[in-house]
Structures are given as structure tokens and as C-alpha cells.
Amino acid sequence: MKLERTGHDAFALRVSAVELSSLIAAVRLAVDVLGGDEQAPPEAVARLRALLGDYERAAARLRRPDGRPWGLPEDSPGPASA
């Protein structure tokens, strides 16, 4: 993992696929747990949900060299062949 400051309140994070997967899984778990907790700060839950949405939109823009989106199983033909 490599973290660099790119601005006053901006950072660049370089992680492996496994590290990214672990971070996203932790955010999903936190949303599930905090979303069901009446004492959890609503702003924190909303920010985590927004972060997941940002991640999912960014991930959807990524493509494999063959044009299939990341996240599809290796043997999936992808939407172009559907």
C-alpha cells in the first residue's frame, strides 16, 4: 500500500487488488452494521454509502483489455455478447 498527499485535503492511494477488496468489504460491513444501529451518526452512515457509490461508479468505468468490465467472472462473455 502506498499513500501520497496530492493536495491540502486530497490523497492518492495505490493498493493491490486484494487490499482494495478488503477495504471495500470493510466499508460494506460498516454500512451494514451502522445502518442498523439507531445510535450511529446518520452523517457517517451517509458518507460511507456515498463512498461505496463513488467506488461502484468508478469500478464500473474500468475495463479489462478485452473490453469486458472488471467484476465479471473470468468465463463470463460480458454484456457485449449477451
C-alpha positions in Angstrom: 0.0 0.0 0.0 1.2 3.5 -0.8 -0.4 6.7 0.3 0.6 10.1 -1.0 -0.7 13.6 -0.3 -1.7 15.2 -3.6 -3.2 18.4 -2.2 -4.4 20.1 1.0 -7.2 17.6 1.5 -6.5 15.1 -1.2 -4.6 11.8 -1.3 -3.6 9.2 -3.8 -3.8 5.6 -2.6 -2.2 2.8 -4.5 -3.2 -0.7 -3.4 -3.2 -4.2 -4.7 -6.5 -5.8 -5.8 -6.6 -7.8 -2.5 -6.1 -4.7 -0.4 -8.8 -2.8 -2.3 -11.2 -5.7 -2.0 -10.5 -5.8 1.8 -11.1 -2.1 2.2 -14.3 -2.2 0.3 -15.5 -5.3 2.2 -14.8 -3.4 5.4 -16.8 -0.4 4.3 -19.7 -2.6 3.2 -19.7 -4.3 6.6 -19.6 -1.0 8.4 -22.6 0.2 6.4 -24.5 -2.9 7.3 -23.7 -2.7 11.0 -24.0 1.1 11.4 -27.1 1.2 9.1 -29.0 -0.9 11.7 -27.7 1.0 14.7 -30.0 3.8 15.8 -27.2 5.4 17.7 -24.8 5.6 14.7 -24.3 9.1 13.4 -26.5 9.4 10.3 -23.9 11.6 8.6 -21.3 8.8 9.0 -23.6 6.2 7.5 -24.5 8.5 4.6 -20.8 9.2 4.0 -20.0 5.5 3.9 -22.9 4.9 1.5 -21.7 7.7 -0.7 -18.2 6.3 -0.7 -19.5 2.9 -1.8 -21.5 4.6 -4.6 -18.4 6.5 -5.7 -16.4 3.3 -5.7 -19.0 1.3 -7.7 -19.3 4.0 -10.3 -15.5 4.3 -10.7 -15.2 0.5 -10.8 -17.9 0.3 -13.5 -15.8 2.5 -15.7 -12.8 0.2 -15.5 -12.5 -2.3 -18.4 -10.3 -5.4 -19.0 -8.1 -5.4 -22.1 -10.8 -7.4 -23.9 -13.4 -4.7 -23.1 -15.3 -6.7 -20.5 -16.0 -4.9 -17.3 -14.0 -5.9 -14.2 -16.0 -7.7 -11.7 -17.5 -10.2 -14.1 -16.4 -13.8 -13.7 -13.5 -14.8 -15.9 -15.7 -17.1 -18.0 -18.5 -14.6 -18.5 -18.9 -13.3 -22.0 -19.9 -9.9 -20.7 -22.7 -7.6 -21.9 -21.5 -7.3 -25.5 -22.2 -11.0 -26.1 -25.5 -11.1 -24.3 
